Amino acid sequence: APTLGTRSLTRSMPLQAEFVRGEYDDKLYDHDAKKDIYSKWDPAAPRSGQNFNPFETFNGNSPDASGVFPGEPRYKDPTRGDVSFAIMMVERADLEAIAAAPKPGSEPGCAGCKN
Protein backbone atom coordinates (compact mmCIF):
# COMPACT_ATOMS: atom_id res chain seq x y z
CA ALA A 1 0.00 0.00 0.00
CA PRO A 2 1.24 3.50 -0.75
CA THR A 3 2.56 5.43 2.20
CA LEU A 4 2.11 9.10 2.86
CA GLY A 5 4.82 11.27 1.36
CA THR A 6 6.02 8.80 -1.29
CA ARG A 7 5.79 9.18 -5.03
CA SER A 8 4.27 6.68 -7.36
CA LEU A 9 6.53 5.43 -10.13
CA THR A 10 3.65 5.51 -12.59
CA ARG A 11 1.40 8.40 -13.59
CA SER A 12 -1.91 8.35 -15.36
CA MET A 13 -1.44 11.94 -16.58
CA PRO A 14 1.78 13.12 -18.25
CA LEU A 15 3.54 16.15 -16.85
CA GLN A 16 3.23 19.37 -18.82
CA ALA A 17 6.96 19.19 -19.62
CA GLU A 18 6.35 15.83 -21.32
CA PHE A 19 3.92 17.29 -23.86
CA VAL A 20 5.26 16.83 -27.38
CA ARG A 21 4.37 19.65 -29.75
CA GLY A 22 3.07 18.98 -33.24
CA GLU A 23 5.12 18.57 -36.39
CA TYR A 24 4.07 22.03 -37.65
CA ASP A 25 4.68 23.93 -34.41
CA ASP A 26 6.44 27.23 -35.27
CA LYS A 27 6.01 26.42 -38.99
CA LEU A 28 3.41 27.44 -41.55
CA TYR A 29 0.15 25.78 -40.48
CA ASP A 30 -1.97 26.10 -43.60
CA HIS A 31 -4.51 23.81 -45.23
CA ASP A 32 -1.80 21.63 -46.82
CA ALA A 33 -0.18 21.14 -43.39
CA LYS A 34 -3.55 20.16 -41.93
CA LYS A 35 -4.13 17.64 -44.73
CA ASP A 36 -0.68 16.15 -43.99
CA ILE A 37 -1.51 15.82 -40.29
CA TYR A 38 -4.91 14.32 -41.14
CA SER A 39 -3.29 11.71 -43.40
CA LYS A 40 -1.10 10.59 -40.46
CA TRP A 41 -3.86 10.73 -37.83
CA ASP A 42 -4.80 7.38 -36.29
CA PRO A 43 -8.27 7.67 -34.67
CA ALA A 44 -7.67 4.48 -32.65
CA ALA A 45 -4.49 5.83 -31.01
CA PRO A 46 -4.70 8.24 -28.05
CA ARG A 47 -4.96 11.92 -28.94
CA SER A 48 -1.67 13.80 -28.56
CA GLY A 49 0.36 16.65 -30.05
CA GLN A 50 1.47 14.20 -32.72
CA ASN A 51 -1.88 12.42 -33.26
CA PHE A 52 -5.00 14.53 -33.68
CA ASN A 53 -7.61 15.48 -36.28
CA PRO A 54 -6.71 19.03 -37.38
CA PHE A 55 -10.22 19.49 -38.82
CA GLU A 56 -12.02 18.63 -35.58
CA THR A 57 -13.69 21.56 -33.84
CA PHE A 58 -14.42 22.03 -30.15
CA ASN A 59 -16.80 24.77 -28.99
CA GLY A 60 -16.52 26.28 -32.49
CA ASN A 61 -12.72 26.47 -32.43
CA SER A 62 -10.04 24.69 -34.42
CA PRO A 63 -6.92 23.26 -32.78
CA ASP A 64 -3.45 24.72 -33.10
CA ALA A 65 -0.55 22.88 -34.76
CA SER A 66 -0.30 20.57 -31.72
CA GLY A 67 -3.99 19.74 -31.40
CA VAL A 68 -4.57 22.14 -28.49
CA PHE A 69 -7.72 24.27 -28.55
CA PRO A 70 -7.94 27.98 -27.57
CA GLY A 71 -8.40 28.39 -23.83
CA GLU A 72 -6.56 25.16 -23.00
CA PRO A 73 -3.12 25.10 -21.38
CA ARG A 74 -0.32 25.02 -23.97
CA TYR A 75 -2.44 26.62 -26.74
CA LYS A 76 -0.20 28.48 -29.16
CA ASP A 77 -1.40 30.65 -32.05
CA PRO A 78 -0.31 28.88 -35.22
CA THR A 79 1.44 30.57 -38.15
CA ARG A 80 -1.42 30.78 -40.61
CA GLY A 81 -1.28 30.81 -44.40
CA ASP A 82 -2.76 33.35 -46.80
CA VAL A 83 -6.52 33.50 -47.13
CA SER A 84 -8.60 34.48 -50.13
CA PHE A 85 -12.06 33.58 -51.37
CA ALA A 86 -10.59 31.28 -54.04
CA ILE A 87 -8.39 29.48 -51.47
CA MET A 88 -11.35 29.13 -49.11
CA MET A 89 -13.45 27.51 -51.86
CA VAL A 90 -10.72 24.92 -52.52
CA GLU A 91 -10.43 24.23 -48.78
CA ARG A 92 -14.21 23.94 -48.50
CA ALA A 93 -14.27 21.28 -51.23
CA ASP A 94 -11.53 19.35 -49.39
CA LEU A 95 -13.43 19.55 -46.10
CA GLU A 96 -16.64 18.35 -47.73
CA ALA A 97 -14.76 15.37 -49.20
CA ILE A 98 -13.27 14.54 -45.79
CA ALA A 99 -16.69 14.81 -44.11
CA ALA A 100 -18.24 12.59 -46.79
CA ALA A 101 -15.64 9.85 -46.29
CA PRO A 102 -14.33 10.00 -42.69
CA LYS A 103 -11.51 7.74 -41.55
CA PRO A 104 -12.71 4.40 -40.17
CA GLY A 105 -12.98 4.54 -36.40
CA SER A 106 -13.10 8.34 -36.26
CA GLU A 107 -16.58 8.61 -34.73
CA PRO A 108 -16.97 11.01 -31.77
CA GLY A 109 -15.58 9.48 -28.61
CA CYS A 110 -12.77 7.56 -30.30
CA ALA A 111 -9.33 7.67 -28.64
CA GLY A 112 -7.95 10.16 -31.19
CA CYS A 113 -10.82 12.66 -30.87
CA LYS A 114 -11.41 15.52 -28.45
CA ASN A 115 -15.20 15.15 -28.72
C-alpha positions as CSV (number, residue, x, y, z in Angstrom):
1,A,0.0,0.0,0.0
2,P,1.2,3.5,-0.8
3,T,2.6,5.4,2.2
4,L,2.1,9.1,2.9
5,G,4.8,11.3,1.4
6,T,6.0,8.8,-1.3
7,R,5.8,9.2,-5.0
8,S,4.3,6.7,-7.4
9,L,6.5,5.4,-10.1
10,T,3.7,5.5,-12.6
11,R,1.4,8.4,-13.6
12,S,-1.9,8.3,-15.4
13,M,-1.4,11.9,-16.6
14,P,1.8,13.1,-18.3
15,L,3.5,16.1,-16.9
16,Q,3.2,19.4,-18.8
17,A,7.0,19.2,-19.6
18,E,6.3,15.8,-21.3
19,F,3.9,17.3,-23.9
20,V,5.3,16.8,-27.4
21,R,4.4,19.6,-29.8
22,G,3.1,19.0,-33.2
23,E,5.1,18.6,-36.4
24,Y,4.1,22.0,-37.6
25,D,4.7,23.9,-34.4
26,D,6.4,27.2,-35.3
27,K,6.0,26.4,-39.0
28,L,3.4,27.4,-41.5
29,Y,0.1,25.8,-40.5
30,D,-2.0,26.1,-43.6
31,H,-4.5,23.8,-45.2
32,D,-1.8,21.6,-46.8
33,A,-0.2,21.1,-43.4
34,K,-3.6,20.2,-41.9
35,K,-4.1,17.6,-44.7
36,D,-0.7,16.2,-44.0
37,I,-1.5,15.8,-40.3
38,Y,-4.9,14.3,-41.1
39,S,-3.3,11.7,-43.4
40,K,-1.1,10.6,-40.5
41,W,-3.9,10.7,-37.8
42,D,-4.8,7.4,-36.3
43,P,-8.3,7.7,-34.7
44,A,-7.7,4.5,-32.7
45,A,-4.5,5.8,-31.0
46,P,-4.7,8.2,-28.1
47,R,-5.0,11.9,-28.9
48,S,-1.7,13.8,-28.6
49,G,0.4,16.6,-30.0
50,Q,1.5,14.2,-32.7
51,N,-1.9,12.4,-33.3
52,F,-5.0,14.5,-33.7
53,N,-7.6,15.5,-36.3
54,P,-6.7,19.0,-37.4
55,F,-10.2,19.5,-38.8
56,E,-12.0,18.6,-35.6
57,T,-13.7,21.6,-33.8
58,F,-14.4,22.0,-30.1
59,N,-16.8,24.8,-29.0
60,G,-16.5,26.3,-32.5
61,N,-12.7,26.5,-32.4
62,S,-10.0,24.7,-34.4
63,P,-6.9,23.3,-32.8
64,D,-3.4,24.7,-33.1
65,A,-0.5,22.9,-34.8
66,S,-0.3,20.6,-31.7
67,G,-4.0,19.7,-31.4
68,V,-4.6,22.1,-28.5
69,F,-7.7,24.3,-28.5
70,P,-7.9,28.0,-27.6
71,G,-8.4,28.4,-23.8
72,E,-6.6,25.2,-23.0
73,P,-3.1,25.1,-21.4
74,R,-0.3,25.0,-24.0
75,Y,-2.4,26.6,-26.7
76,K,-0.2,28.5,-29.2
77,D,-1.4,30.7,-32.0
78,P,-0.3,28.9,-35.2
79,T,1.4,30.6,-38.1
80,R,-1.4,30.8,-40.6
81,G,-1.3,30.8,-44.4
82,D,-2.8,33.3,-46.8
83,V,-6.5,33.5,-47.1
84,S,-8.6,34.5,-50.1
85,F,-12.1,33.6,-51.4
86,A,-10.6,31.3,-54.0
87,I,-8.4,29.5,-51.5
88,M,-11.4,29.1,-49.1
89,M,-13.4,27.5,-51.9
90,V,-10.7,24.9,-52.5
91,E,-10.4,24.2,-48.8
92,R,-14.2,23.9,-48.5
93,A,-14.3,21.3,-51.2
94,D,-11.5,19.3,-49.4
95,L,-13.4,19.5,-46.1
96,E,-16.6,18.4,-47.7
97,A,-14.8,15.4,-49.2
98,I,-13.3,14.5,-45.8
99,A,-16.7,14.8,-44.1
100,A,-18.2,12.6,-46.8
101,A,-15.6,9.9,-46.3
102,P,-14.3,10.0,-42.7
103,K,-11.5,7.7,-41.5
104,P,-12.7,4.4,-40.2
105,G,-13.0,4.5,-36.4
106,S,-13.1,8.3,-36.3
107,E,-16.6,8.6,-34.7
108,P,-17.0,11.0,-31.8
109,G,-15.6,9.5,-28.6
110,C,-12.8,7.6,-30.3
111,A,-9.3,7.7,-28.6
112,G,-8.0,10.2,-31.2
113,C,-10.8,12.7,-30.9
114,K,-11.4,15.5,-28.5
115,N,-15.2,15.2,-28.7
